[in-house]
Amino acid sequence: MNTFHKGFQVLSSIVLLTVNSAGWGRVIEDFDLYELSDRWTASSGMLLTRSIVPKTVTHDGVDGRILKVEASEGGYFATKSKFPDFSFDSFKDIKFRLNAKYASNQKPIVFEFQVFATDRKAWRWRKVEIKKSGWQTVVLPLRFFRHSPSTYLKWENTRRFAFRFRNAGEIEFDKIELIKDSSNSRSSKLSPEELSEIAFGKNGKVYRSGKFYVISDVVDLESDKILSALEIFNELFLSDFPEDGKDDLFVPLLIFNSKNSYQKFWATLSGKFNSIGPVPNSDGYAMLGIAGSYLDSEYGLVRPVYIHEVCHALIARRFGIASQGGWLQEGLANYYQLKWGGKDTRVYAKNLLMNRRLVPLAKLLDGSPVGMKNYAQLVLFYEWILATRKDRMDAVIREVSKQGSSNLEPIARVHLGQSIVGLEKEWLKWLKTR
């Protein structure tokens, strides 16, 4: 049962603005107004109360009343739907003051600041680790918040937020505010220029065609030919998934001058998100809606892997589905890579049938990572789906995004007219005609 201390209820509503050297802020909670139970909810085991700030506290932004939290491991407190509406995407940072009374290097207080989607199972978050006691100000850059598994969530599609604790402890909070950059040089979104700086320092250059941005440190890069190839891919993609004109997409492709620098980059990028990144062994990689590869003259000026990884980034940014190796992302990326290259896939069908290497669709399409040896089957499945049910695929993808999983089984009958078993029977008949 949630426990709140009922303070004095103030009926008037005000908007507070603060000014500092980094820009101006909108205070969204200072714990002086309203009853806690009107605006906040908490999980079982969490105790939230308010108290007057002691006169001995002089930390900037800490005044009036503060929120005192006795947190349980795994517990959270979160805003209710009654919390005033605001838009995270208009700001660059979230800022709050806290005091973790007994925190130390040996026993830090660790929690996540989480922001949730308005219409689907998705969230963005950043870990906060407090290693000392005393009042301090925490500033979290919104452009470096991580995404929940399987999702890519735009800030404009978020509203409610929460503090979720990884360990138990006592902590006090005051004045939560959103900060806007006074120069408008930073926002909730990572810009092409800042991405270039993270990847290449002063050596990076940004080239653009429509939604596509090629960012590279390769000297004399023939960017026009690469961008032209991406536009050809885009035409193929749009022929199957027409845009409604509402999205202003930024789809980046990073091209490094060596495999070594390409591999090191992802850990550097992850560090900005306060996390640990991968060191990919593959020739291309995509995460957070960012595609990457490296120049290798053996594969030509426009490597097919560029198309593959850009497709991953485009799907993430347009549909909100992260690249985690499942059938939806890998199937489409391989399908358009081969279609862009003009590959004849009939040989794949013959080999799969002859060698009996077919994986049951219920397993292939359950949302778990698909091995490279099964990519050909995915491509052929997409060929069939787009030949027979193309008009339904947009709805399938959007439902996958909403449910937070690419498992096709729960949505197959509603959106594709058949169970997975029924779809498999139809597909096998088609496959034998290839």
N, C-alpha and C positions, 0 to 999 in steps of 0.2 A: 504494500500500500504506500502511495506517495505521501510524504509529509512536508508541509509548507508552514512557515510562520506567517500569519496574516498581519501585514503591516497596514498603515493608513492608506486608504484608497483616495487618490486624487482624481477628480473628474475632468479637470482641464487637460488638454493635450497640447504639447509644444514640440517644436523641432529645434534641436540644438545643433549649432555649427561651431566647429573649432578651427583655428587657423594655426598652421605651423610651417616650418621651412620647406617641408616636402609637398605641401598642398593643403587643401581644406578637407575637413572630415564631416561626415554625418553621423551623429551619435544615434545608435539604434537601441541602446539599452544602458541606463545608468543606475538602475535598481532603486531610484528615488520615487518613482511613480508606480501606481497600480499595485494590485495584489499579485504575488508570484503565481498563484494558481490560475489567474486569468490569462497569463502569457506563457507560462512554462509548464512542462510536464517532466516527470523523472521516473526512472525505472525503480523497481523494488530494491530496497537496501540503500538508496540514496537519501540523504537528509539535506534539505535546502532551507536556510533561514536568512533573514536580513538583520543587520545591526548597524548602529551609528559608527562612523569612522572615528577612531580615537584622535584627540587633538594632537597627539605626538606624530601622526602620519602626515608627511608633507609631500608625498610623491605626486607629481603632476597628473591630474585627471582623477585622483582618488579623493572624493569628498562626499558629503551627505551620507547616504547609506550604501553599504556594500552587501554582496551576496556571499554567504559562508556555506561551503559545501563539505560535507563529510561523504567522501566518495567510496564506493565499493568497487572491487575489481570487476571489470566488465560492465559497470554501470554507466548510465548516461543521464544528462538532462538536456532537454530540447525545447525549441519554441513550438507553441501551439499555432493552429491556423488563425487564431485571433491576433497574432503578432502583426504589427504594422507591415504593410506590403512595401517592398523595396526591391531594387534590382542590383545584384552583385556585379553584373557586367559593366555597369557605369563607373566602377571604381578600380583601383589598382591594388589596394591592401586591405586586410582586416586587422584591426588593432584593438588590444584590450590590455587591462592592467590586472596583475595577479600577485598573490602572496602565498607561496607554498611553505607553510610555517616550518616544517621539519625536513624539507628537501635538502639533499646533499649530493656530492659526487657519488658516494657509496649507495645512497638510497634516493634516487631521483623520482619525481612524480612524472609519469608519462601519460599523455592523453592525446586524442585526435580531435581536431576541429573538423567537423563534417558538414557538408552542405548538400541538401537532397534535391532530387529532381521533382518537378511539380506533377508529372504525369506518367512516370515509369519507375521501375526499380533500378535506380542508379544514383550515385552520389560522387562527390569529389571530397578529398580530404588531405590533411597534412599533419604529420606527427609533431608534437611539441614535447620536449623533454626539459624539465626544470630541475637544475642541479644545485640551486642555492635558495636559501630562505630570504625573506624580505620582499618588499614591493618592487616590482619591475614591470616594464612595458614590453609586450610581445607584439611584433609586427610580422604578419604572414603575407607574402606576395601572392596575389590570387593567380597570376599566370604560372606559378609553380606549384599548383595543387595537383595531387595525383587523382586518377580516375578509379572507380570501383571496377572489379573484375568484369571483363567482357564488354565494358561500356566506354564510350567517349561522350562526355556530357558537356554541353555548352553552358556557359554561365548564365546566359539569358533564359535558360530553362530551369533555373533553380530559385528557391526562395527560403525555405525553412533550414535551420541549422541546429547543430548539437555539439556538445562536448562529451566524448566517450572516453572513459578511463581504462587504461591497461592495468593499473594497479590501484590499490586503496590508498587513501590519504586525505589530509585536510588541506583545503585550499580556499582562498578568498578571491573574488573577482569584483571589478568595477569598470565602468565606462567602456562599453564595446562600441567601436565606431568603424565606419568604412572611410577610407582615405582616397581622395581623387588627386592625381598629379596636377599641380598648378600649371605645368607647361604642356600637359597632355601628351608627353613623350612616352609615358608608360600607362598601360591599361590592364584589364583582366586577361588579355590575350597576349601571347608571345608573338612579337612582330618579326617579319622577315629579317630586319636589320639586327635585332638582338639575337636571333637564332644564328645568323651569320657570325656575329661576334663570339658567341659561345663555341661554335664549331671551328672557326678559322682565325679568330682574332682580327687583326687588321688586314689580313690577306684575302678575306672573303669578298666576293662580289655577288650581287643579286640580279638575276635576269628574270623577266616576267612576260607571260603571255596569258591573258585572261586570269583564270583562277590558279594557274600553275606558276610556281616560283622555283627556278633552278638556282641553287646557292652553292658556290664552289670556290676553291682556292687553286684550281687548275689554270695554269697560265695559258692564254690563247684558247680557252675552251670555245668550241663551236656551239655556243648556246642556242643560236637560232635553229640549228638542225635538231637539237634535242627537244626544244620547245615545240617545233613543228611535229615531231613524232608524238609528243604528249597530246597535242591537239587532235591528231588522227585517232589516237586511243580514245580521247574524249568524245569524238563523234560516234565511235562504235558503242561506247557506254551509254550515251544519250539516246541512241536509237532503241535501246532496250529499257532505259530508265529516264524518260524525259524529265527535265527540271521544271519546277513551277515558277521559277524566277524570283523566289523569296530569299534564297540563300546567297550570302556574300561570302563565298568560300575562299580560303587561303590553303592551297595544297602544296607543301614544300617538298622538293627533292634535293637532298644534299649529295654532292659528288665530290669525293675526296681524291687527293692526288696519289694516295697509296692505301693499300689494304690495312696496314698497321694503324694509320691515323683514323681510318674508318672504324676499325674495331674499338679503338680507345674512346671514341667520341661518346658512345652510349652510356658509359660509366660517368663521364663528365656531365652529360645532360641529366642523368638520374640524380647526381649529387645536388643539382639545383632544386630538385623536388624532395630533398632530404631522404633519399632512398639509395639503394645499391642497384646498379645497372648490369646488363649482360655484356658478354664479349662474344658477339656472334661469329660463328665459323662459316656461315653462308656468305655468298657474294652480295647479298642485299638484305636489308632489315627494315622494319617499320614498327614504330611505337608512338603513342601519343599523337597520332595523325601526322607523323613526320616520316618520310621515306628517305632511305640512304643507301648509297653504294659507293663504288670507287672506279676510277678510270683504269681500263685494261685494254690496250690496243689490240690484243689478240681477239677480243670479242666485237671489235668495231666501235665506231663513234657513238652509236646509240645502242647500248647493251639491252637485250630483252629484259634483263632483270630490272632496269629502270621502270619499264611499263608495269611489271609485276608489283613492285613496291609502291609505286604511285597509286595503283589501284587500291592497295591496302589503305593508304592514307586517305584517298577519296571516299572510300566506304565509311571509314571512321568519322570523318568530318561531316559527311552528308547524312548518313543514317545513324550515327552514334553508336556504332558497333566496333569494338576494338579488335585488333589483329592478334588472335591468340592461337592460330593454327587450326581452327575449326573449319567445317565444310563450307560455310557461307563465305568467309573471307578467302580461304585458300582456293576454293572452287572458282570464284569469280576472277581472282588474280591470275590463275593459270589459264582460265578460259580466254580472257582478253589478251593475255600475253601471246597465246598461240594464234588467236584471231588476228591480232595486229601483225604478227609475223607471217600470216597467210599459210599456216600449217594445215595439212590434211589430216584429220583425226581418225579417218577410217581404219588406218593401220592399228591404232590403239584398241579399237573395238575388236578387231580380229584377234589380236594378241591376248586380250583379256578373256575372250571366250575360249580360245584354243588352249590357253594355259590354266584356265579355271581359277583365275586370281580375283574373282569378284568377291567383294565384301558385302554382306547383307546391308541393305540400305538403312535398316533400323539402327545398326551399329555405326555405319559411315556418317549418318546424319544426326547423331545424338548430341552433338556439341562438343565432344572431346577432340583433342588435337588429332589431325589426320597425317599419317606418315607419307613421305614423298612417293613411296611405291604405289600409293593409292590416288595420286593426283590425276592420273589419266582417267580413272573411273569418275572422279568428280567432274572433270571437264565434260565427259560424255553425258553425265546426268544433267548438267546445265544446258548442254546443247538440246537435249530432249525437252526439258522444262521450258526453255525459251521458245522452242518450236511449237509447243502444245499449250502452254499456259503463261505466256509472257505477260499478259495483262493482269495476272494475279500475283506476280512476283514482288511488285512494289509493296503490296499489302503484307506479303509474307515477311519481307525484310523489316518493315515497320513493326510488325507484331513481335518478331525476334528481338528488336530493340526494346520494345516495351516490357517484355517478360524477363529481360536480363539474361537470357540463355538462347543459344542457337539450336537447342534440341527441337527438331521438326515434328516429332511425334504428337505433341499436344495441339498443334495448330494445323496439321496436314489436312484433316478431313474438312475443316471449316473453310480453309483458304485455297486448298488445291483439289477438293472434291473427292478425295480418296484417303484411306488410311495408308500408312507407310507400306503395308503389305500389298494393298491394291496398286499403289504407285509403282512398286517394284515389278509387279506382273506386267503392267503396261510398258514400263521402261525396257524390260528384257525382250519383249516382242520387237520393240523399235530397234534395240541394239543389234539384233540378229539381221536386220535389214541394212545395216551400215556396210 
